[in-house]
């Protein structure tokens, strides 16, 4: 099977996939309009990631731990960074990559976190010419690692998310707001205004009435 490959200048951020699956409008606000706002949740997540990256690389028996690993996939057109990649010894000169993504909260009802992890694995496979069948997500709230099997179904979801996120970003168009319960935990709630942005402002309604006057 042959795949399309992208140039270095055409790569999108790997994090866009997680943003897109969570909410296409959030993805557009961040990756098209370059809007970002920090709340308590994102601040806690940022601090967690910084702490992980600052710990540096280390070895623990038959496991080597690399932190802040740069990633790239020309096949999916992605660039980004893995929080942690564990390399498990499988032989004298054979090491099995095992990506670990760190998240502040708890497991989500959607696959956004798993898709982000799977995209990291696909990048590692392309960069190192090895198979990466599994990885894990560490959730700060539960203080537990969730092992994730990177099966064919999840890989198809990841490839589809990469394609759709790319199409959205290239379009340069931000989808209209739609309020859902998940909006309450979004750091862009104040910029997105999902409860009000879709309604006509009082000024706009006033001007429309004035135009209609004889």
C-alpha positions as CSV (number, residue, x, y, z in Angstrom):
1,X,0.0,0.0,0.0
2,X,1.3,3.5,-0.9
3,X,0.6,6.5,1.2
4,X,0.8,10.2,0.5
5,X,3.6,12.0,2.2
6,X,3.7,15.6,3.3
7,X,6.5,18.1,3.2
8,X,8.1,19.6,6.3
9,X,6.3,22.9,5.6
10,X,2.9,21.2,5.5
11,X,3.0,19.5,8.9
12,X,0.3,20.3,11.5
13,X,0.7,20.0,15.3
14,X,0.0,16.5,16.6
15,X,-2.0,18.1,19.5
16,X,-4.5,19.3,16.9
17,X,-5.9,15.8,16.7
18,X,-6.9,15.7,20.4
19,X,-8.3,19.2,20.1
20,X,-10.3,18.2,17.0
21,X,-11.8,15.1,18.5
22,X,-12.7,17.0,21.6
23,X,-14.3,19.9,19.7
24,X,-13.6,21.0,16.1
25,X,-14.3,24.6,17.1
26,X,-11.7,24.4,19.8
27,X,-9.3,23.0,17.3
28,X,-10.0,25.9,14.9
29,X,-9.7,28.6,17.6
30,X,-6.3,27.3,18.7
31,X,-4.8,26.2,15.4
32,X,-6.4,28.7,12.9
33,X,-7.1,31.8,15.0
34,X,-4.2,31.2,17.4
35,X,-6.4,31.8,20.4
36,X,-5.4,30.4,23.8
37,X,-6.5,31.1,27.3
38,X,-5.4,29.3,30.5
39,X,-7.6,28.3,33.3
40,X,-7.0,26.2,36.4
41,X,-7.2,23.0,34.5
42,X,-4.9,23.9,31.7
43,X,-2.4,25.4,34.2
44,X,-2.3,22.2,36.2
45,X,-1.8,20.3,33.0
46,X,1.0,22.6,31.8
47,X,2.8,22.3,35.2
48,X,2.5,18.5,35.0
49,X,4.0,18.4,31.5
50,X,6.8,20.7,32.5
51,X,7.6,18.6,35.5
52,X,7.7,15.5,33.4
53,X,10.0,17.0,30.8
54,X,12.3,18.5,33.4
55,X,13.0,15.2,35.1
56,X,15.4,14.2,32.2
57,X,16.3,10.8,30.8
58,X,17.1,7.8,33.0
59,X,17.5,4.0,33.0
60,X,15.7,1.6,35.3
61,X,17.0,-1.9,34.8
62,X,15.8,-3.1,31.3
63,X,13.9,0.2,30.7
64,X,15.3,3.4,29.3
65,X,13.1,6.5,29.8
66,X,13.3,9.4,27.4
67,X,11.3,12.6,28.1
68,X,10.3,15.4,25.8
69,X,10.9,13.3,22.6
70,X,10.4,15.2,19.3
71,X,8.1,13.4,16.9
72,X,7.2,13.6,13.2
73,X,5.2,11.7,10.7
74,X,5.4,12.7,7.0
75,X,2.7,10.1,6.2
76,X,0.2,11.7,8.5
77,X,1.7,15.2,8.2
78,X,2.2,15.6,12.0
79,X,4.9,17.1,14.2
80,X,4.9,17.3,18.0
81,X,6.4,15.9,21.1
82,X,5.9,12.8,23.3
83,X,5.9,13.4,27.1
84,X,7.7,10.1,27.7
85,X,8.9,7.2,25.6
86,X,10.0,4.1,27.5
87,X,12.3,1.8,25.7
88,X,11.9,-1.8,27.0
89,X,14.8,-4.2,26.3
90,X,13.8,-7.1,24.2
91,X,17.2,-8.5,23.4
92,X,20.9,-7.5,23.4
93,X,20.4,-4.6,20.9
94,X,16.6,-4.6,20.6
95,X,14.5,-2.0,22.4
96,X,10.7,-1.7,22.2
97,X,9.3,1.8,22.2
98,X,6.4,2.4,24.6
99,X,4.9,6.0,24.5
100,X,3.4,7.3,27.7
101,X,1.1,10.5,27.5
102,X,0.5,12.5,30.7
103,X,-3.0,14.0,31.3
104,X,-4.0,16.1,34.3
105,X,-7.6,14.8,34.7
106,X,-9.2,11.4,34.4
107,X,-10.1,9.1,31.4
108,X,-12.5,10.8,29.0
109,X,-15.7,9.3,27.4
110,X,-14.3,9.9,23.9
111,X,-11.1,8.6,22.3
112,X,-9.3,12.0,22.1
113,X,-6.5,11.0,24.5
114,X,-6.0,7.6,22.9
115,X,-5.9,9.1,19.4
116,X,-3.2,11.5,20.6
117,X,-1.2,8.5,22.0
118,X,-1.8,6.5,18.8
119,X,-0.5,9.3,16.7
120,X,2.7,9.4,18.8
121,X,3.1,5.7,18.2
122,X,2.7,6.1,14.5
123,X,5.4,8.8,14.5
124,X,7.7,6.5,16.4
125,X,7.1,3.7,14.0
126,X,7.9,5.9,11.0
127,X,11.0,7.4,12.6
128,X,12.5,4.2,14.1
129,X,11.2,1.6,11.6
130,X,9.7,-0.5,14.4
131,X,6.3,-1.6,15.4
132,X,4.7,0.1,18.4
133,X,1.7,-2.1,19.4
134,X,0.8,-0.4,22.7
135,X,1.3,2.6,25.0
136,X,-0.2,4.1,28.1
137,X,-1.8,7.3,29.4
138,X,-1.1,8.5,33.0
139,X,-4.0,10.4,34.5
140,X,-3.1,12.8,37.3
141,X,-6.4,12.7,39.0
142,X,-6.5,8.9,39.4
143,X,-2.7,8.6,39.7
144,X,-2.9,5.5,37.5
145,X,-1.7,4.5,34.1
146,X,-4.2,3.3,31.5
147,X,-2.7,0.8,29.1
148,X,-3.8,1.2,25.5
149,X,-3.7,-1.3,22.8
150,X,-3.0,0.5,19.5
151,X,-5.2,-1.8,17.4
152,X,-6.3,-1.4,13.8
153,X,-9.6,0.3,14.8
154,X,-7.8,3.0,16.8
155,X,-5.3,3.5,14.1
156,X,-8.1,4.1,11.5
157,X,-9.6,6.6,13.9
158,X,-6.3,8.4,14.3
159,X,-5.7,8.6,10.6
160,X,-9.2,9.9,10.0
161,X,-8.8,12.5,12.8
162,X,-5.5,13.6,11.2
163,X,-7.1,14.0,7.8
164,X,-10.2,15.9,9.2
165,X,-8.1,18.2,11.4
166,X,-5.9,19.0,8.5
167,X,-8.9,19.8,6.3
168,X,-10.3,22.1,9.0
169,X,-7.0,24.0,9.5
170,X,-6.4,24.4,5.8
171,X,-9.9,25.7,5.2
172,X,-9.2,28.6,7.6
173,X,-12.8,28.5,8.7
174,X,-13.9,28.3,12.3
175,X,-17.1,26.2,12.9
176,X,-20.0,28.0,14.7
177,X,-20.4,27.5,18.4
178,X,-22.6,24.7,19.8
179,X,-23.0,24.5,23.5
180,X,-22.5,21.1,25.2
181,X,-21.8,20.0,28.8
182,X,-18.1,19.6,28.0
183,X,-17.9,23.3,27.2
184,X,-17.8,24.1,31.0
185,X,-14.3,22.5,31.3
186,X,-12.9,24.2,28.2
187,X,-10.3,27.0,28.8
188,X,-11.7,28.8,25.8
189,X,-15.2,29.1,27.2
190,X,-14.8,32.9,27.5
191,X,-13.4,33.3,23.9
192,X,-15.8,30.8,22.3
193,X,-19.0,32.0,24.0
194,X,-21.0,28.9,23.0
195,X,-24.1,30.1,24.8
196,X,-24.2,33.5,23.2
197,X,-22.0,33.7,20.1
198,X,-24.6,32.2,17.9
199,X,-27.2,34.8,18.8
200,X,-27.6,38.2,17.2
201,X,-26.3,41.0,19.4
202,X,-28.6,43.7,20.6
203,X,-26.7,46.2,18.5
204,X,-27.1,44.1,15.3
205,X,-30.8,43.6,15.9
206,X,-31.2,47.4,16.5
207,X,-29.4,48.2,13.2
208,X,-31.5,45.7,11.3
209,X,-34.7,47.3,12.6
210,X,-33.5,50.8,11.7
211,X,-32.7,49.7,8.1
212,X,-36.3,48.3,7.8
213,X,-37.9,51.6,8.9
214,X,-39.6,53.6,6.1
